[in-house]
């Protein structure tokens, strides 16, 4: 009889959603998506985006998760003022028309207890395409100052910018873009 009552109670808890995934708010001071792009085949230009926001949801017991990251396209910084200004124009990101880039991770795969990949969609320059992120590193710690769990990750992917309608300089500049996302996120209570 006790087993039936316990099973019924557990079923009630699960059906009401009382057991839920953990939600983490992105820490904008420790999250910097960056890109690597070809420069005429002679060098690689590296830039980062200085303004990012979003959330990550993890259910480690069920080994599932999602992510929603919004990048302020105008915050791009290659450490070169003239290049930054050009990348913001209609030739490239066209930040006046498309002020944000958004990555929506719809599902995660896990390797044991650790997220390994994220299947999602990148919206850039007004175009949405599938993009799979590989999670190269993932770790959570208890932040003693905040008294909350903080998780960090390093994720990467490659895409062709012409698939998003950004074809300036092709073929002199190769269209492949390497995306890296270094992220830290704080568990919400």
N, CA, C and O of each residue as an XYZ file, in Angstrom:
756
protein
N       0.827     -1.193      0.000
C       0.000      0.000      0.000
C       0.874      1.260      0.000
O       0.587      2.212     -0.726
N       1.955      1.269      0.825
C       2.832      2.441      0.884
C       3.486      2.698     -0.470
O       3.655      3.851     -0.865
N       3.857      1.625     -1.188
C       4.475      1.785     -2.503
C       3.502      2.426     -3.484
O       3.900      3.259     -4.298
N       2.222      2.042     -3.413
C       1.216      2.618     -4.305
C       1.015      4.101     -4.013
O       0.880      4.905     -4.935
N       0.994      4.461     -2.743
C       0.824      5.870     -2.360
C       2.022      6.684     -2.808
O       1.860      7.783     -3.340
N       3.233      6.155     -2.598
C       4.454      6.836     -3.016
C       4.481      6.995     -4.539
O       4.831      8.063     -5.042
N       4.120      5.954     -5.266
C       4.089      6.016     -6.727
C       3.068      7.046     -7.202
O       3.337      7.790     -8.146
N       1.907      7.099     -6.563
C       0.871      8.069     -6.935
C       1.343      9.493     -6.646
O       1.108     10.402     -7.442
N       2.003      9.684     -5.513
C       2.516     11.012     -5.161
C       3.585     11.457     -6.155
O       3.585     12.605     -6.599
N       4.494     10.550     -6.503
C       5.539     10.871     -7.468
C       4.931     11.201     -8.827
O       5.360     12.147     -9.487
N       3.943     10.429     -9.242
C       3.270     10.684    -10.509
C       2.598     12.053    -10.499
O       2.636     12.767    -11.501
N       1.989     12.421     -9.384
C       1.325     13.730     -9.276
C       2.341     14.857     -9.372
O       2.100     15.865    -10.037
N       3.473     14.685     -8.708
C       4.520     15.719     -8.752
C       5.020     15.885    -10.181
O       5.157     17.010    -10.661
N       5.294     14.777    -10.865
C       5.812     14.849    -12.220
C       4.789     15.437    -13.179
O       5.164     16.205    -14.065
N       3.523     15.107    -13.037
C       2.508     15.604    -13.968
C       2.196     17.079    -13.760
O       1.723     17.735    -14.689
N       2.443     17.615    -12.586
C       2.190     19.034    -12.355
C       3.380     19.895    -12.722
O       3.303     21.123    -12.669
N       4.485     19.255    -13.096
C       5.653     20.028    -13.475
C       6.459     20.503    -12.297
O       7.324     21.363    -12.465
N       6.217     19.982    -11.111
C       6.961     20.422     -9.937
C       8.441     20.092    -10.066
O       9.290     20.794     -9.517
N       8.746     19.025    -10.791
C      10.138     18.721    -11.086
C      10.409     19.363    -12.433
O       9.864     18.927    -13.447
N      11.243     20.389    -12.458
C      11.457     21.129    -13.693
C      12.941     21.290    -13.967
O      13.788     21.059    -13.104
N      13.219     21.683    -15.167
C      14.588     21.965    -15.566
C      15.065     23.223    -14.850
O      14.269     24.073    -14.452
N      16.372     23.318    -14.699
C      16.976     24.513    -14.110
C      17.157     25.568    -15.192
O      17.537     25.260    -16.322
N      16.879     26.815    -14.830
C      17.027     27.928    -15.756
C      18.230     28.755    -15.323
O      18.387     29.091    -14.150
N      19.076     29.074    -16.301
C      20.288     29.857    -16.062
C      20.228     31.118    -16.916
O      19.958     31.056    -18.115
N      20.483     32.260    -16.284
C      20.516     33.533    -16.997
C      21.962     33.793    -17.425
O      22.890     33.658    -16.628
N      22.136     34.163    -18.678
C      23.473     34.430    -19.198
C      24.073     35.629    -18.477
O      23.420     36.656    -18.295
N      25.324     35.478    -18.074
C      26.079     36.559    -17.441
C      26.759     37.352    -18.553
O      27.734     36.875    -19.132
N      26.262     38.564    -18.869
C      26.817     39.315    -19.995
C      28.270     39.750    -19.780
O      28.970     40.060    -20.744
N      28.723     39.773    -18.536
C      30.110     40.135    -18.255
C      31.088     39.001    -18.466
O      32.300     39.202    -18.399
N      30.565     37.794    -18.723
C      31.426     36.635    -18.949
C      30.992     35.831    -20.178
O      31.312     34.648    -20.296
N      30.264     36.476    -21.087
C      29.779     35.795    -22.283
C      30.128     36.640    -23.498
O      29.663     37.770    -23.643
N      30.959     36.069    -24.369
C      31.413     36.796    -25.548
C      31.456     35.883    -26.763
O      32.460     35.203    -26.980
N      30.388     35.849    -27.563
C      30.474     35.124    -28.825
C      31.540     35.787    -29.700
O      31.656     37.013    -29.724
N      32.301     34.986    -30.404
C      33.323     35.531    -31.290
C      33.280     34.818    -32.633
O      32.763     33.708    -32.757
N      33.835     35.487    -33.630
C      33.874     34.914    -34.972
C      35.278     35.031    -35.537
O      36.033     35.948    -35.212
N      35.602     34.074    -36.392
C      36.844     34.102    -37.156
C      36.461     34.092    -38.624
O      35.687     33.244    -39.068
N      37.013     35.048    -39.380
C      36.708     35.153    -40.802
C      38.002     35.303    -41.600
O      39.000     35.829    -41.108
N      37.957     34.836    -42.818
C      39.109     34.915    -43.713
C      39.327     36.345    -44.194
O      38.370     37.071    -44.462
N      40.587     36.742    -44.299
C      40.939     38.031    -44.883
C      41.841     37.795    -46.088
O      43.065     37.741    -45.969
N      41.207     37.658    -47.248
C      41.897     37.501    -48.533
C      42.816     36.283    -48.601
O      43.737     36.236    -49.417
N      42.562     35.310    -47.747
C      43.379     34.107    -47.761
C      44.750     34.266    -47.131
O      45.539     33.321    -47.114
N      45.044     35.456    -46.610
C      46.380     35.677    -46.040
C      46.383     35.729    -44.516
O      47.432     35.578    -43.891
N      45.216     35.941    -43.920
C      45.152     35.957    -42.457
C      43.730     35.645    -42.001
O      42.808     35.557    -42.812
N      43.572     35.483    -40.701
C      42.265     35.242    -40.086
C      41.967     36.423    -39.184
O      42.753     36.754    -38.297
N      40.831     37.053    -39.416
C      40.403     38.161    -38.555
C      39.513     37.593    -37.460
O      38.631     36.777    -37.727
N      39.750     38.030    -36.220
C      38.964     37.556    -35.083
C      38.282     38.735    -34.402
O      38.912     39.739    -34.069
N      36.975     38.580    -34.207
C      36.216     39.623    -33.529
C      35.260     39.015    -32.535
O      34.917     37.835    -32.614
N      34.833     39.839    -31.596
C      33.864     39.356    -30.613
C      32.698     40.327    -30.558
O      32.767     41.455    -31.047
N      31.625     39.846    -29.946
C      30.447     40.676    -29.724
C      30.400     40.989    -28.231
O      30.435     40.083    -27.398
N      30.323     42.263    -27.902
C      30.438     42.698    -26.505
C      29.123     42.718    -25.734
O      29.138     42.895    -24.515
N      27.987     42.544    -26.407
C      26.692     42.589    -25.717
C      25.866     41.366    -26.096
O      25.512     41.167    -27.258
N      25.571     40.560    -25.097
C      24.822     39.327    -25.291
C      23.877     39.126    -24.114
O      24.194     39.504    -22.986
N      22.721     38.533    -24.376
C      21.793     38.184    -23.301
C      21.099     36.888    -23.660
O      21.117     36.463    -24.815
N      20.485     36.261    -22.666
C      19.734     35.055    -22.955
C      19.636     34.110    -21.783
O      20.042     34.432    -20.667
N      19.087     32.930    -22.052
C      18.882     31.918    -21.021
C      19.276     30.540    -21.554
O      19.260     30.275    -22.756
N      19.625     29.692    -20.614
C      19.909     28.289    -20.894
C      19.076     27.477    -19.916
O      19.018     27.793    -18.728
N      18.435     26.437    -20.416
C      17.635     25.556    -19.580
C      18.257     24.175    -19.624
O      18.507     23.631    -20.700
N      18.508     23.605    -18.443
C      19.105     22.275    -18.356
C      18.287     21.382    -17.447
O      17.920     21.777    -16.340
N      18.010     20.206    -17.904
C      17.437     19.162    -17.069
C      18.433     18.007    -17.130
O      18.361     17.149    -18.009
N      19.354     18.008    -16.184
C      20.431     17.014    -16.218
C      19.922     15.607    -15.961
O      20.492     14.643    -16.471
N      18.857     15.473    -15.178
C      18.307     14.140    -14.919
C      17.742     13.539    -16.206
O      17.948     12.359    -16.490
N      17.036     14.350    -16.972
C      16.453     13.883    -18.229
C      17.431     14.000    -19.400
O      17.166     13.511    -20.498
N      18.557     14.651    -19.147
C      19.579     14.889    -20.174
C      18.997     15.631    -21.376
O      19.114     15.197    -22.522
N      18.365     16.768    -21.070
C      17.803     17.631    -22.098
C      18.135     19.078    -21.767
O      18.536     19.395    -20.648
N      17.965     19.934    -22.734
C      18.187     21.346    -22.497
C      17.900     22.166    -23.738
O      17.765     21.642    -24.844
N      17.810     23.482    -23.519
C      17.602     24.438    -24.598
C      18.449     25.669    -24.310
O      18.944     25.851    -23.197
N      18.606     26.497    -25.309
C      19.279     27.776    -25.083
C      18.717     28.822    -26.027
O      18.272     28.520    -27.134
N      18.749     30.055    -25.557
C      18.234     31.182    -26.317
C      19.208     32.332    -26.099
O      19.234     32.931    -25.023
N      20.013     32.645    -27.122
C      21.038     33.677    -26.995
C      20.773     34.765    -28.022
O      20.610     34.481    -29.209
N      20.729     36.013    -27.563
C      20.553     37.159    -28.446
C      21.822     38.001    -28.400
O      22.287     38.396    -27.331
N      22.367     38.263    -29.575
C      23.622     39.009    -29.712
C      23.315     40.369    -30.329
O      22.624     40.453    -31.344
N      23.826     41.429    -29.718
C      23.713     42.775    -30.266
C      24.742     42.887    -31.391
O      25.940     42.993    -31.129
N      24.276     42.865    -32.647
C      25.188     42.861    -33.795
C      26.063     44.110    -33.849
O      27.192     44.053    -34.337
N      25.558     45.227    -33.359
C      26.335     46.468    -33.382
C      27.477     46.466    -32.373
O      28.327     47.356    -32.402
N      27.507     45.477    -31.480
C      28.581     45.425    -30.482
C      29.810     44.676    -30.987
O      30.711     44.363    -30.208
N      29.851     44.387    -32.295
C      30.977     43.663    -32.879
C      32.268     44.463    -32.691
O      32.279     45.684    -32.846
N      33.350     43.764    -32.359
C      34.626     44.432    -32.089
C      35.785     43.565    -32.570
O      36.099     42.535    -31.974
N      36.410     43.999    -33.656
C      37.590     43.331    -34.185
C      38.871     44.020    -33.724
O      39.967     43.631    -34.126
N      38.732     45.052    -32.875
C      39.908     45.795    -32.433
C      40.443     46.719    -33.514
O      41.600     47.134    -33.463
N      39.612     47.040    -34.487
C      40.010     47.877    -35.623
C      38.796     48.724    -35.999
O      37.838     48.212    -36.579
N      38.829     50.006    -35.674
C      37.660     50.875    -35.826
C      37.081     50.876    -37.240
O      35.866     50.783    -37.411
N      37.951     50.980    -38.261
C      37.457     51.041    -39.634
C      36.779     49.721    -40.037
O      35.738     49.729    -40.694
N      37.371     48.606    -39.643
C      36.775     47.298    -39.929
C      35.443     47.146    -39.193
O      34.465     46.676    -39.774
N      35.401     47.541    -37.922
C      34.144     47.472    -37.152
C      33.039     48.256    -37.860
O      31.913     47.774    -37.989
N      33.366     49.465    -38.318
C      32.377     50.306    -38.990
C      31.896     49.643    -40.277
O      30.702     49.671    -40.574
N      32.812     49.045    -41.048
C      32.417     48.415    -42.309
C      31.551     47.185    -42.066
O      30.579     46.968    -42.789
N      31.877     46.396    -41.084
C      31.099     45.180    -40.805
C      29.659     45.514    -40.408
O      28.756     44.704    -40.617
N      29.443     46.692    -39.840
C      28.099     47.099    -39.430
C      27.238     47.591    -40.594
O      26.023     47.727    -40.447
N      27.855     47.861    -41.753
C      27.120     48.421    -42.893
C      26.290     47.360    -43.604
O      26.329     46.178    -43.263
N      25.526     47.825    -44.620
C      24.688     46.935    -45.426
C      25.524     45.903    -46.196
O      24.990     44.873    -46.608
N      26.826     46.161    -46.398
C      27.707     45.175    -47.048
C      27.795     43.877    -46.255
O      27.944     42.797    -46.826
N      27.702     43.994    -44.927
C      27.926     42.825    -44.075
C      26.714     42.568    -43.169
O      25.708     42.023    -43.623
N      26.808     42.960    -41.887
C      25.757     42.636    -40.916
C      24.512     43.504    -41.047
O      23.427     43.091    -40.638
N      24.653     44.703    -41.614
C      23.524     45.623    -41.792
C      22.763     45.794    -40.466
O      21.577     45.481    -40.364
N      23.486     46.302    -39.459
C      22.941     46.358    -38.099
C      21.743     47.296    -37.952
O      20.953     47.145    -37.020
N      21.599     48.258    -38.857
C      20.412     49.111    -38.769
C      19.151     48.317    -39.102
O      18.115     48.494    -38.463
N      19.239     47.463    -40.082
C      18.093     46.648    -40.492
C      17.956     45.382    -39.643
O      16.843     44.938    -39.361
N      19.103     44.796    -39.233
C      19.118     43.546    -38.462
C      19.963     43.739    -37.205
O      21.121     43.322    -37.172
N      19.401     44.366    -36.170
C      20.200     44.736    -34.989
C      20.657     43.566    -34.129
O      21.562     43.726    -33.309
N      20.051     42.392    -34.299
C      20.446     41.258    -33.462
C      20.681     40.011    -34.308
O      20.155     39.860    -35.411
N      21.491     39.134    -33.741
C      21.622     37.762    -34.230
C      21.112     36.899    -33.085
O      21.360     37.204    -31.919
N      20.407     35.833    -33.408
C      19.792     35.004    -32.363
C      20.119     33.538    -32.615
O      19.988     33.038    -33.732
N      20.550     32.858    -31.549
C      20.713     31.413    -31.622
C      19.690     30.779    -30.692
O      19.662     31.068    -29.496
N      18.857     29.920    -31.246
C      17.863     29.185    -30.447
C      18.221     27.711    -30.495
O      18.022     27.035    -31.504
N      18.754     27.231    -29.381
C      19.082     25.817    -29.262
C      17.851     25.058    -28.822
O      17.339     25.285    -27.725
N      17.370     24.161    -29.661
C      16.115     23.470    -29.391
C      16.288     22.169    -28.636
O      15.377     21.739    -27.929
N      17.443     21.535    -28.774
C      17.678     20.279    -28.056
C      19.164     20.064    -27.859
O      19.989     20.561    -28.626
N      19.490     19.318    -26.821
C      20.877     19.006    -26.505
C      21.068     17.503    -26.451
O      20.156     16.752    -26.103
N      22.270     17.081    -26.802
C      22.657     15.704    -26.537
C      23.687     15.752    -25.419
O      24.416     16.733    -25.269
N      23.736     14.695    -24.650
C      24.655     14.625    -23.519
C      25.647     13.496    -23.726
O      25.338     12.487    -24.360
N      26.832     13.674    -23.189
C      27.831     12.623    -23.090
C      27.958     12.338    -21.596
O      28.674     13.043    -20.885
N      27.271     11.318    -21.127
C      27.190     11.078    -19.689
C      26.342     12.164    -19.055
O      25.186     12.356    -19.432
N      26.920     12.881    -18.083
C      26.191     13.954    -17.398
C      26.457     15.339    -17.982
O      25.988     16.340    -17.442
N      27.201     15.401    -19.074
C      27.652     16.684    -19.607
C      27.054     16.938    -20.990
O      27.091     16.055    -21.847
N      26.498     18.149    -21.222
C      26.004     18.470    -22.565
C      27.147     18.391    -23.577
O      28.257     18.849    -23.305
N      26.869     17.806    -24.751
C      27.903     17.624    -25.772
C      27.620     18.402    -27.054
O      28.547     18.907    -27.687
N      26.353     18.503    -27.441
C      25.980     19.249    -28.644
C      24.641     19.939    -28.422
O      23.854     19.560    -27.555
N      24.413     20.958    -29.232
C      23.130     21.661    -29.231
C      22.654     21.761    -30.675
O      23.369     22.277    -31.533
N      21.461     21.273    -30.940
C      20.851     21.427    -32.256
C      19.916     22.621    -32.195
O      19.030     22.692    -31.344
N      20.126     23.555    -33.107
C      19.291     24.740    -33.075
C      19.304     25.491    -34.377
O      19.638     24.949    -35.430
N      18.930     26.766    -34.287
C      18.858     27.624    -35.459
C      19.519     28.962    -35.164
O      19.336     29.544    -34.095
N      20.286     29.432    -36.132
C      20.887     30.752    -36.072
C      20.117     31.666    -37.005
O      19.907     31.350    -38.176
N      19.694     32.818    -36.465
C      19.085     33.854    -37.292
C      20.084     34.990    -37.381
O      20.433     35.617    -36.381
N      20.535     35.241    -38.599
C      21.554     36.261    -38.863
C      21.182     36.971    -40.150
O      20.858     36.324    -41.146
N      21.225     38.280    -40.139
C      20.971     39.056    -41.351
C      19.565     38.765    -41.895
O      19.327     38.816    -43.102
N      18.637     38.457    -40.971
C      17.247     38.204    -41.339
C      16.970     36.814    -41.892
O      15.857     36.541    -42.342
N      17.960     35.935    -41.866
C      17.825     34.580    -42.405
C      18.027     33.580    -41.270
O      18.935     33.738    -40.455
N      17.185     32.557    -41.219
C      17.290     31.519    -40.187
C      17.700     30.208    -40.847
O      17.097     29.756    -41.820
N      18.761     29.607    -40.275
C      19.278     28.332    -40.781
C      19.617     27.424    -39.608
O      19.944     27.912    -38.526
N      19.545     26.100    -39.806
C      19.964     25.167    -38.747
C      21.457     25.321    -38.462
O      22.249     25.557    -39.374
N      21.829     25.189    -37.208
C      23.244     25.236    -36.824
C      23.433     24.389    -35.577
O      22.752     24.579    -34.569
N      24.357     23.460    -35.660
C      24.667     22.581    -34.534
C      25.939     23.084    -33.858
O      26.973     23.261    -34.501
N      25.841     23.311    -32.551
C      26.998     23.706    -31.753
C      27.617     22.468    -31.115
O      26.907     21.575    -30.653
N      28.926     22.425    -31.096
C      29.649     21.405    -30.349
C      30.108     22.038    -29.048
O      30.736     23.097    -29.060
N      29.802     21.402    -27.930
C      30.228     21.926    -26.629
C      31.573     21.288    -26.302
O      31.666     20.098    -26.004
N      32.608     22.115    -26.366
C      33.976     21.643    -26.176
C      34.356     21.520    -24.702
O      35.211     20.715    -24.333
N      33.715     22.323    -23.877
C      34.005     22.319    -22.438
C      32.754     22.751    -21.702
O      32.045     23.653    -22.148
N      32.476     22.101    -20.559
C      31.307     22.446    -19.755
C      31.622     22.135    -18.294
O      32.125     21.058    -17.974
N      31.325     23.079    -17.423
C      31.562     22.855    -15.993
C      30.658     23.775    -15.180
O      30.422     24.922    -15.560
N      30.159     23.267    -14.069
C      29.357     24.061    -13.134
C      30.052     24.069    -11.783
O      30.652     23.078    -11.367
N      29.959     25.216    -11.101
C      30.501     25.346     -9.742
C      29.499     26.106     -8.886
O      28.599     26.769     -9.402
N      29.666     26.003     -7.584
C      28.881     26.825     -6.669
C      29.664     28.116     -6.455
O      30.768     28.098     -5.912
N      29.086     29.235     -6.884
C      29.727     30.523     -6.690
C      29.498     30.944     -5.251
O      28.362     31.190     -4.845
N      30.570     31.027     -4.480
C      30.445     31.305     -3.048
C      29.973     32.730     -2.763
O      29.351     32.971     -1.728
N      30.253     33.672     -3.652
C      29.794     35.047     -3.442
C      28.286     35.163     -3.664
O      27.577     35.782     -2.871
N      27.812     34.562     -4.749
C      26.377     34.650     -5.068
C      25.561     33.574     -4.376
O      24.340     33.683     -4.270
N      26.234     32.539     -3.906
C      25.569     31.382     -3.296
C      24.580     30.735     -4.279
O      23.484     30.303     -3.920
N      25.036     30.694     -5.536
C      24.252     30.066     -6.596
C      25.185     29.324     -7.537
O      26.373     29.631     -7.636
N      24.623     28.347     -8.220
C      25.408     27.601     -9.189
C      25.648     28.454    -10.434
O      24.746     29.134    -10.924
N      26.874     28.401    -10.930
C      27.244     29.070    -12.168
C      27.839     28.011    -13.094
O      28.716     27.245    -12.697
N      27.355     27.980    -14.319
C      27.871     27.031    -15.301
C      28.553     27.803    -16.421
O      28.130     28.895    -16.799
N      29.616     27.208    -16.936
C      30.334     27.806    -18.049
C      30.543     26.789    -19.141
O      30.608     25.585    -18.892
N      30.647     27.293    -20.362
C      30.854     26.404    -21.497
C      31.604     27.137    -22.590
O      31.622     28.366    -22.659
N      32.219     26.339    -23.436
C      32.832     26.824    -24.658
C      32.222     25.993    -25.782
O      32.364     24.771    -25.810
N      31.546     26.667    -26.704
C      30.874     25.970    -27.801
C      31.358     26.536    -29.128
O      31.784     27.689    -29.204
N      31.290     25.715    -30.177
C      31.759     26.177    -31.480
C      30.946     25.566    -32.610
O      30.289     24.537    -32.453
N      31.015     26.242    -33.759
C      30.368     25.765    -34.981
C      30.969     26.525    -36.152
O      31.637     27.542    -35.966
N      30.731     26.030    -37.348
C      31.108     26.741    -38.559
C      29.885     26.878    -39.450
O      29.018     26.005    -39.478
N      29.828     27.988    -40.178
C      28.752     28.174    -41.145
C      29.262     28.995    -42.315
O      30.322     29.618    -42.245
N      28.496     28.985    -43.384
C      28.829     29.736    -44.578
C      27.999     31.014    -44.560
O      26.770     30.954    -44.574
N      28.649     32.148    -44.529
C      27.919     33.420    -44.415
C      27.046     33.707    -45.622
O      26.055     34.428    -45.504
N      27.393     33.153    -46.797
C      26.547     33.381    -47.975
C      25.173     32.733    -47.812
O      24.208     33.164    -48.442
N      25.078     31.691    -46.963
C      23.776     31.081    -46.671
C      22.848     32.062    -45.955
O      21.632     31.873    -45.929
N      23.436     33.110    -45.373
C      22.669     34.123    -44.647
C      22.578     35.433    -45.442
O      22.182     36.464    -44.900
N      22.947     35.385    -46.726
C      22.844     36.571    -47.571
C      23.974     37.559    -47.397
O      23.831     38.720    -47.780
N      25.099     37.139    -46.828
C      26.257     38.023    -46.650
C      27.353     37.532    -47.586
O      28.101     36.611    -47.260
N      27.434     38.159    -48.749
C      28.363     37.662    -49.764
C      29.467     38.657    -50.114
O      30.206     38.431    -51.072
N      29.597     39.740    -49.370
C      30.611     40.744    -49.666
C      32.006     40.097    -49.729
O      32.400     39.361    -48.824
N      32.732     40.381    -50.796
C      34.129     39.958    -50.907
C      34.359     38.529    -51.362
O      35.507     38.120    -51.531
N      33.291     37.755    -51.565
C      33.461     36.370    -52.006
C      33.745     36.414    -53.509
O      33.029     37.128    -54.210
N      34.714     35.721    -54.043
C      35.508     34.663    -53.427
C      36.849     35.115    -52.854
O      37.578     34.299    -52.290
N      37.191     36.407    -52.988
C      38.477     36.864    -52.447
C      38.574     36.565    -50.954
O      39.627     36.157    -50.464
N      37.488     36.766    -50.246
C      37.392     36.430    -48.822
C      36.537     35.167    -48.724
O      35.374     35.180    -49.128
N      37.090     34.086    -48.198
C      36.337     32.833    -48.080
C      35.082     33.058    -47.233
O      35.125     33.837    -46.281
N      33.965     32.395    -47.556
C      32.712     32.635    -46.845
C      32.561     31.879    -45.521
O      31.587     32.106    -44.803
N      33.486     30.999    -45.184
C      33.361     30.218    -43.952
C      33.596     31.102    -42.733
O      34.560     31.865    -42.678
N      32.694     30.985    -41.752
C      32.810     31.713    -40.492
C      32.876     30.678    -39.377
O      32.052     29.765    -39.313
N      33.855     30.827    -38.506
C      33.952     29.972    -37.322
C      33.381     30.759    -36.150
O      33.864     31.841    -35.817
N      32.349     30.203    -35.533
C      31.688     30.824    -34.386
C      32.149     30.130    -33.111
O      32.132     28.902    -33.028
N      32.552     30.897    -32.139
C      32.903     30.388    -30.808
C      32.009     31.136    -29.813
O      31.846     32.353    -29.908
N      31.449     30.417    -28.884
C      30.652     31.080    -27.846
C      31.217     30.669    -26.494
O      31.090     29.519    -26.074
N      31.838     31.623    -25.824
C      32.235     31.397    -24.434
C      31.108     31.970    -23.599
O      30.718     33.126    -23.768
N      30.589     31.152    -22.696
C      29.399     31.569    -21.970
C      29.499     31.161    -20.513
O      30.000     30.084    -20.191
N      29.017     32.033    -19.635
C      28.779     31.699    -18.236
C      27.348     32.097    -17.935
O      26.863     33.125    -18.406
N      26.676     31.265    -17.142
C      25.272     31.521    -16.843
C      24.995     31.185    -15.386
O      25.561     30.242    -14.833
N      24.121     31.967    -14.776
C      23.836     31.888    -13.339
C      22.457     31.254    -13.139
O      21.462     31.680    -13.727
N      22.432     30.218    -12.288
C      21.187     29.525    -12.008
C      20.199     30.472    -11.328
O      20.538     31.179    -10.379
N      18.971     30.466    -11.842
C      17.919     31.306    -11.269
C      17.198     30.533    -10.166
O      17.121     29.304    -10.180
N      16.680     31.292     -9.222
C      16.053     30.639     -8.070
C      14.570     30.470     -8.246
O      13.900     29.937     -7.362
